[in-house]
Amino acid sequence: MIDRVKLGPQLRPPNTNIVAQTHRRNSDEIKVFIHLGPGFGAAKWFKRYERGLIPGLNEPLPYGYYRARGDGLWIEYSEDADEGPITSFLRRSLCQVAGFDVIHAWRNREGLLNADIVWAHTEREHLAALLLFSLLAPDKRPSIIAQCIWLFDQWPRFGWVRRSIYVWLLRRADIVTTLSPENLNAARRLLPGSRTELVMFGVKSDSLRPPRRSPCRRPVRIGALGSDMHRDWKTLLRAFGGIQDFELRIASAKVSPRSTRGASNVEVEPARTEEQVKMLYEWADIIVVPLNPNLHASGLSVILEATIFGLPVISTDTGGLRAYFSNEEVHYVPIADALAMRRAGRELAEDDERRFRLADAAQRRIVEGGLSSERYALRHRRLSQELLGQTRLQVPLSLGRQSSG
């Protein structure tokens, strides 16, 4: 049985028990259903959050969508069902074949079908929801904002049958959104008749740590973390592995200890908890985000988190990250260029003022550009207002730099 978390306007502040709700939805409130993948169900997520078991700077509920609630907007999150190993294997196998999670959508069908509008975080969720709507053909189909993350990076590998099905489903979305201008361009090429939007992402940024002007430790401490499919760990290890001027600490389950053999200055550990991630940021002098070519702004969450901790960032120049941070805010290096990455590390290590200016400018960009989870949620609120024609859904006049379709 699924116990749902429903967030009305009387939601308690994030530092109290966000799950406990006594408010009942008013009939004139717009109902938003936040459809997220397995592992992101509200009730289980919140329990893990309270115990500090989610790595990174996270919200009491995933991605901070709840911050858009109130003033006529009621929010309900999808939930995870309890399942045994056999059921889990069958669901994941079907998801692998289809590319989206039909069973998870079916389990959350009540929330999906009873919503006025659905906010789906990735293609694994919205393609399943769109298929469900097409098969069940409800009298009043909810509107849907369909955010694409990895879909267009994977598109060249799809056969024509899968591509045809995906395009057929995507054309039924009311708005297709992306987090990167590179993804937006891909969406517009594939869906010329559909409304497409760039929705700038953000993370929890309630408190920014002041950047330091103090010298780097010796050896210089380089931190790197993440599990995205487009991390370029090989280039990172070529840049800093075995170079005694640096100490490299990687927090990722995707890096094999065998790949670091012979590099005594490299330490690899998984990042399983919030505290482990915070300790890495506090340990590091510089954060490096090594990336393979991609369209979806891979590495953005780490760049945002490192900036919130007041750290300078070196990042591979790919994925549309420049829509978020300029050269004055992040030190970019070319794709797969280990020498340029190492040179950037040395230059920043020797220039205390440059490190400070980068981190300080990046923090100002977060504030002035609205790169927070609250602004991210409010951008969805604005799109919902446009779709549903609800003038009572008030949103700030300025939501930072972003493109529109």
C-alpha atoms as one frame of an Amber mdcrd trajectory, in Angstrom:
protein
   0.000   0.000   0.000   1.259   3.484  -0.875   0.952   6.264   1.702   1.029
   9.576  -0.119   2.594  12.844   0.951   0.362  15.759   0.034   1.669  19.269
   0.400  -0.873  22.027   0.760  -0.323  25.713   1.533  -0.002  25.084   5.274
   3.119  22.998   4.797   5.464  23.258   7.741   8.939  24.716   7.165  11.556
  22.321   5.732  13.297  21.897   9.119  10.233  20.266  10.698   8.307  17.118
   9.861   7.320  17.878   6.304   5.366  14.662   5.944   2.823  15.370   8.691
  -0.063  17.233   7.033  -3.456  18.206   8.391  -4.504  20.560   5.612  -7.152
  19.243   3.237  -7.099  20.295  -0.366  -9.574  23.013  -1.334 -11.645  22.253
  -4.417 -10.359  25.305  -6.271  -6.688  24.486  -5.739  -4.651  23.278  -8.703
  -3.383  19.767  -8.052   0.173  19.054  -9.199   1.462  15.492  -9.213   5.248
  15.231  -9.054   6.099  11.982 -10.855   9.586  10.788  -9.935  11.346   7.477
 -10.411  11.697   4.624  -7.910  13.942   5.641  -5.041  12.528   9.152  -5.024
   9.139   8.422  -3.454   8.274  11.109  -0.935   7.700   9.069   2.219  10.798
   6.878   1.915  12.937   9.769   0.700  11.999  11.877   3.712  12.897   9.088
   6.141  16.308   8.725   4.489  16.756  12.511   4.483  16.080  12.723   8.214
  18.757  10.076   8.802  21.294  11.804   6.540  21.417   8.836   4.155  21.123
  10.789   0.887  24.461  12.006  -0.501  24.800  15.664  -1.488  22.934  18.847
  -0.619  19.364  17.622  -0.695  15.873  18.758   0.135  13.398  17.139   2.552
  11.547  16.107  -0.609  13.282  15.509  -3.954  14.481  18.496  -6.004  12.567
  21.015  -3.905   9.412  20.936  -6.036   7.400  21.342  -2.832   8.673  24.924
  -2.625   6.165  25.909  -5.339   3.132  24.948  -3.203   0.630  27.391  -1.719
  -1.422  30.298  -3.095  -3.705  28.012  -5.064  -1.274  25.166  -5.759  -1.515
  21.752  -4.078   1.388  19.346  -4.547   1.459  15.573  -4.256   4.527  13.409
  -4.821   4.728   9.938  -6.335   5.570   7.101  -3.972   7.591   3.903  -4.032
   5.804   0.611  -3.538   7.307  -2.136  -1.415   8.493  -4.890  -3.736  10.416
  -8.112  -3.397  13.515  -9.067  -5.380  11.586 -10.941  -8.089   9.098  -8.115
  -8.638  11.900  -5.589  -8.629  13.851  -7.593 -11.205  10.812  -7.886 -13.487
  10.026  -4.163 -13.220  13.628  -3.147 -13.928  13.857  -5.599 -16.828  10.729
  -4.192 -18.439  12.076  -0.693 -17.873  15.338  -1.683 -19.556  13.470  -2.955
 -22.615  11.012  -0.056 -22.905  13.266   2.741 -21.670  10.649   3.912 -19.185
   8.978   2.534 -16.065   5.425   1.477 -16.889   4.913  -0.506 -13.677   5.946
   2.410 -11.464   3.550   4.687 -13.364   0.743   2.129 -13.011   1.313   1.979
  -9.250   0.984   5.762  -9.131  -1.953   5.925 -11.564  -4.346   7.382  -8.993
  -2.128  10.390  -8.430  -1.412  10.773 -12.140  -5.023  10.551 -13.302  -6.466
  12.776 -10.557  -3.999  15.611 -11.130  -4.626  18.833 -12.992  -1.012  18.828
 -14.140   1.922  16.428 -13.872   5.546  17.490 -13.450   7.710  14.537 -14.568
  11.403  14.772 -13.757  12.878  12.527 -16.471  11.881  10.662 -19.621  11.671
   7.413 -17.632   8.684   8.916 -15.836   6.939  11.068 -18.425   7.062   8.546
 -21.287   5.389   6.018 -18.990   2.792   8.560 -17.859   2.044   9.598 -21.446
   1.592   5.950 -22.456  -0.724   5.422 -19.487  -2.823   8.445 -20.480  -3.020
   7.196 -24.083  -4.099   3.689 -23.066  -6.587   4.676 -20.364  -7.938   7.711
 -22.242  -9.340   9.546 -19.188 -12.201  12.000 -19.772 -10.007  14.843 -18.543
  -6.368  14.132 -19.228  -3.976  16.051 -16.985  -1.537  18.468 -18.576   2.077
  17.322 -18.351   5.426  19.071 -18.238   7.872  16.469 -19.555  11.490  17.093
 -18.617  14.124  15.280 -20.671  17.532  14.544 -19.153  19.439  11.714 -20.892
  17.062  10.990 -23.789  18.758  13.054 -26.474  22.242  11.880 -25.514  21.041
   8.316 -26.056  18.998   9.075 -29.187  21.664   8.067 -31.786  21.757   4.549
 -30.286  18.009   3.968 -30.642  16.478   2.017 -33.509  13.742   3.528 -35.664
  10.948   1.682 -33.817  11.948   3.086 -30.424  12.472   6.551 -31.893   9.028
   6.486 -33.519   7.315   5.452 -30.269   9.151   8.076 -28.250   8.330  10.870
 -30.701   4.689   9.747 -30.770   4.537   9.980 -26.976   6.545  13.220 -26.653
   4.189  15.005 -29.043   1.433  14.400 -26.473   3.286  16.345 -23.796   2.059
  19.887 -23.226   5.600  21.196 -22.713   8.905  19.396 -23.191  11.568  20.910
 -20.960  15.318  20.506 -20.652  17.987  21.711 -18.212  20.531  22.515 -20.923
  20.458  24.615 -24.115  22.210  21.744 -25.909  19.328  19.434 -25.012  16.856
  22.160 -25.940  18.304  22.387 -29.442  18.024  18.614 -29.818  14.406  18.682
 -28.612  13.506  21.409 -31.097  15.028  19.482 -33.991  13.096  16.331 -33.121
   9.833  18.019 -32.091   9.450  21.106 -34.303   5.702  21.347 -33.650   5.912
  21.001 -29.873   6.445  23.618 -27.207   9.928  23.270 -25.743  11.485  25.248
 -22.890  14.776  25.580 -21.059  14.139  25.409 -17.313  17.218  26.377 -15.346
  18.039  23.928 -12.577  19.045  24.749  -9.012  19.848  23.125  -5.684  19.264
  23.963  -2.054  21.209  27.169  -1.453  19.802  28.520   1.793  23.301  29.167
   3.171  26.458  29.970   1.212  29.859  29.447   2.814  32.208  32.378   2.193
  35.078  31.525  -0.191  38.569  31.354   1.331  41.571  33.474   0.375  43.914
  31.208   2.325  46.642  29.237   0.493  46.012  25.678  -0.684  47.283  22.801
   1.401  50.370  20.904   0.186  49.967  18.673  -1.631  47.002  20.440  -3.232
  43.739  18.687  -2.422  41.622  17.876  -5.476  38.091  16.575  -4.896  35.842
  14.914  -7.491  32.511  13.184  -7.106  29.485  11.977  -8.996  27.938   8.925
 -10.632  26.555  10.326 -13.890  27.194   8.213 -16.987  29.182  11.030 -18.590
  31.917  11.413 -15.968  35.383  11.184 -17.550  37.359   9.493 -14.790  40.137
   8.408 -17.160  41.098  11.987 -17.983  40.909  12.971 -14.312  43.280  10.157
 -13.343  45.670  11.012 -16.169  45.673  14.613 -15.000  46.343  14.055 -11.296
  47.016  10.361 -10.649  50.607   9.777  -9.581  51.402  13.509  -9.631  52.821
  14.128  -6.174  51.966  17.848  -6.185  48.343  16.782  -5.784  46.242  14.574
  -3.561  43.138  13.315  -5.350  40.070  12.065  -3.537  37.191  10.629  -5.601
  33.746   9.908  -4.160  31.993   7.629  -6.622  30.837   4.033  -6.894  31.636
   4.148 -10.615  35.430   4.258 -10.225  37.139   0.884  -9.906  40.036   0.697
  -7.432  41.938  -1.173 -10.157  41.980   1.980 -12.283  44.006   3.769  -9.606
  46.750   1.149  -9.212  50.167   2.729  -9.147  48.765   6.109  -8.120  49.561
   6.411  -4.425  48.066   9.910  -4.235  44.550   8.768  -5.214  41.835   7.636
  -2.827  38.473   6.309  -3.999  35.462   5.918  -1.752  31.701   5.726  -2.310
  29.572   8.678  -1.270  26.664   7.064   0.551  25.628   9.773   2.995  25.193
  13.511   3.221  27.988  13.713   5.788  30.483  11.909   3.530  29.860  14.404
   0.725  30.132  17.383   3.054  33.409  16.044   4.433  34.833  15.844   0.909
  33.885  19.446   0.158  35.389  20.571   3.464  38.584  18.602   2.754  39.148
  19.866  -0.804  40.968  22.974  -2.027  39.583  22.652  -5.569  36.749  20.602
  -7.073  37.243  19.111 -10.532  34.310  17.960 -12.686  35.673  15.755 -15.519
  33.157  15.134 -18.290  32.710  13.299 -21.542  30.754  15.052 -24.314  27.070
  15.306 -23.410  23.988  17.433 -23.980  22.368  17.492 -20.535  24.663  19.654
 -18.371  26.229  16.668 -16.653  28.094  17.668 -13.502  25.892  20.681 -12.813
  24.765  19.534  -9.355  28.370  19.086  -8.210  29.350  22.514  -9.555  26.427
  24.090  -7.706  27.201  22.248  -4.464  30.916  23.053  -4.597  30.070  26.711
  -5.183  27.745  26.724  -2.179  30.681  25.403  -0.131  32.790  28.316  -1.389
  35.120  26.181  -3.527  36.585  27.018  -6.946  35.676  24.601  -9.741  37.519
  23.244 -12.769  35.135  21.642 -15.275  35.230  20.158 -18.742  33.610  22.558
 -21.201  30.645  20.564 -22.478  26.928  19.931 -21.985  25.737  23.534 -22.021
  27.223  24.386 -18.621  28.052  27.894 -19.841  24.341  28.712 -19.662  24.829
  28.458 -15.893  28.396  29.650 -15.305  30.778  31.724 -17.411  34.585  31.699
 -17.608  34.581  34.208 -14.773  32.796  31.736 -12.500  34.180  28.322 -13.477
  37.594  27.443 -14.953  36.759  25.444 -18.078  39.127  23.030 -19.834  38.770
  21.217 -23.190  37.267  17.739 -23.461  39.656  14.835 -22.667  42.616  17.193
 -22.155  44.466  15.883 -19.098  47.361  18.322 -19.515  45.014  21.324 -19.578
  43.228  19.984 -16.508  46.501  19.537 -14.610  47.721  22.959 -15.729  44.464
  24.519 -14.479  44.953  22.799 -11.128  48.477  24.183 -10.806  47.485  27.695
 -11.891  44.640  27.883  -9.396  46.717  26.357  -6.608  49.300  29.142  -7.024
  46.786  32.005  -7.292  44.833  32.536  -4.060  43.068  35.607  -5.421  41.977
  33.833  -8.613  40.462  30.967  -6.631  38.612  33.430  -4.443  37.297  35.433
  -7.411  36.009  32.318  -9.169  34.132  31.018  -6.125  32.805  34.457  -5.195
  31.567  35.174  -8.727  29.947  31.729  -8.940  28.099  32.327  -5.686  26.831
  35.670  -6.965  25.668  33.895 -10.128  23.647  31.428  -8.044  21.948  34.267
  -6.174  21.421  36.702  -9.045  20.623  34.019 -11.628  18.146  32.196  -9.422
  20.002  28.865  -9.537  18.243  27.536  -6.450  15.753  24.734  -5.941  13.109
  27.300  -5.000  13.481  29.171  -8.285  13.558  25.862 -10.159  10.211  24.928
  -8.597   8.768  28.374  -9.271   9.693  28.100 -12.941   7.478  25.017 -13.083
   4.768  26.995 -11.334   5.004  29.714 -13.979   4.705  27.170 -16.801   1.700
  25.595 -15.069   0.081  29.003 -14.786   0.543  29.530 -18.514  -0.842  26.095
 -19.388  -3.859  26.221 -17.110  -4.592  29.921 -17.395  -4.657  30.343 -13.626
  -3.889  33.980 -12.858  -4.069  33.292  -9.123  -0.838  31.282  -9.246   1.466
  34.161  -8.451   5.163  33.834  -9.265   8.084  36.253  -8.993   8.447  38.597
 -11.955  12.099  37.672 -12.459  13.208  34.058 -12.416  16.749  34.558 -13.633
  18.229  34.037 -17.107  16.473  31.328 -19.068  15.287  30.604 -22.576  11.742
  30.011 -23.684  10.300  28.152 -26.587
